[in-house]
Structure formats: C-alpha cells, structure tokens
Amino acid sequence: MSINLDTAKTNLLALKDEYETRIDKIEDHIQHPQDDLNEHWDDQAISYSQNDMRKNLLIEAKQSLVYVRNALSRIENGTYSDCEICGKEIAEQRLEALPYATLCMEHAK
C-alpha cells in the first residue's frame, strides 16, 4: 500500500485549522467568561469547574496541534509513513484513523 501524501497533507491541514479554531475559542471563553461570578457561590463553583474543563481541553488541543504540525513536517521531509522505532511503513489504515501516528501497530502497543 502506498500513502497518498497529497490527501494526507490536505487532511492534516484541515485538522490544523480545526485545532487552531478550537484553541482560539477556548482561550476566548477563558479570558472572557460569560458567567457573572458575583451572583451566587454555587454559580461560581460551576464556573470554576467549567474553567478547569476548558483548560484541560485547551491543553489537549494544543498537544494535538503539535502532533499535526509534526506530521506535516514529516510529510515535507519524506518520513511521514515511517515508524519512528523500526522504520517500517505505518499501515495506511492506521494513518487514516490517526493521521499524526508516528508508530506502526506493532510498536504502538
């Protein structure tokens, strides 16, 4: 099987845009909370809990963006479908499911 790098790059660029948009929205929600924190203590507790969740989602989105950017770099340098451990080709199905995979199934276990 041969990986279609143009398709992979298009998909990764779409993911990159998605993560960047998600990061912008989460950061905006954190910086400009829509809740009025002065109303009730219970509301404040919920707001703080939501902020913690947003911060966790932000961390996850930023890490995923790093993975996507690294995958785009691997396309540019010709190592996109190579397992980082053994150098064998990562299965096309794996890269379709996880476009920024760096390990073949054997080493991902």
C-alpha positions in Angstrom: 0.0 0.0 0.0 1.1 3.5 -0.7 0.1 6.5 1.2 -1.4 9.4 -0.8 0.7 12.3 0.6 -1.5 15.0 -1.0 -4.6 13.6 0.7 -2.8 13.2 4.0 -1.5 16.7 3.8 -5.0 18.1 3.0 -6.5 16.2 5.9 -3.7 17.3 8.3 -4.1 21.0 7.2 -7.9 20.7 7.9 -7.1 19.2 11.3 -4.6 22.0 11.9 -7.3 24.6 11.1 -9.8 22.8 13.4 -7.4 22.7 16.3 -6.3 26.4 15.9 -10.0 27.4 15.8 -10.8 25.3 18.9 -7.8 26.8 20.7 -8.9 30.3 19.9 -12.5 29.7 21.1 -11.4 28.0 24.3 -8.9 30.8 25.1 -11.6 33.4 24.4 -14.0 31.6 26.8 -11.3 31.5 29.5 -10.3 35.2 29.0 -13.9 36.5 28.7 -16.1 34.4 30.9 -19.8 34.8 30.1 -20.9 34.0 33.6 -21.4 36.7 36.2 -19.4 35.4 39.1 -20.9 37.8 41.6 -24.4 36.3 41.7 -24.1 33.1 43.8 -21.5 30.9 45.3 -22.9 27.9 43.6 -22.7 29.6 40.2 -19.1 30.5 41.0 -18.3 26.8 41.8 -19.8 25.8 38.5 -17.9 28.5 36.6 -14.6 27.4 38.1 -15.3 23.8 37.3 -16.1 24.8 33.7 -12.9 26.8 33.5 -10.9 23.8 34.7 -12.5 21.7 32.0 -11.8 24.4 29.4 -8.1 24.5 30.5 -7.8 20.7 30.1 -9.4 20.9 26.6 -7.0 23.7 25.8 -4.0 21.6 26.8 -5.3 18.6 24.8 -6.0 20.8 21.7 -2.5 22.4 21.9 -0.9 19.0 22.1 -2.9 17.6 19.2 -1.8 20.7 17.2 1.8 19.9 17.9 1.2 16.3 16.7 -0.4 17.6 13.5 2.4 20.1 12.8 5.0 17.4 13.3 3.1 15.1 10.9 3.1 17.9 8.3 6.9 18.3 8.8 7.3 14.5 8.3 5.4 14.8 5.0 7.8 17.6 3.9 10.9 15.6 4.9 9.7 12.3 3.4 9.3 10.3 6.7 5.5 10.7 7.2 4.7 7.0 7.0 7.8 5.6 8.6 7.6 4.1 12.1 9.9 6.1 14.4 11.2 2.9 16.1 11.6 0.3 13.3 11.5 2.5 10.2 8.9 0.2 8.6 5.9 1.8 6.8 2.9 2.6 9.0 -0.2 0.9 7.7 -2.4 3.2 5.6 -5.5 2.3 7.7 -3.7 3.5 10.8 -2.7 6.8 9.3 -6.3 7.3 8.0 -7.6 6.7 11.6 -4.8 8.7 13.3 -3.2 11.0 10.7 -0.4 12.0 13.0 0.6 8.5 14.1 4.4 8.0 14.4 4.5 4.3 15.2 3.4 1.2 13.4 0.8 -1.0 15.1 3.5 -3.4 16.5 5.3 -0.6 18.3 2.1 1.4 19.3 1.0 -1.5 21.6 
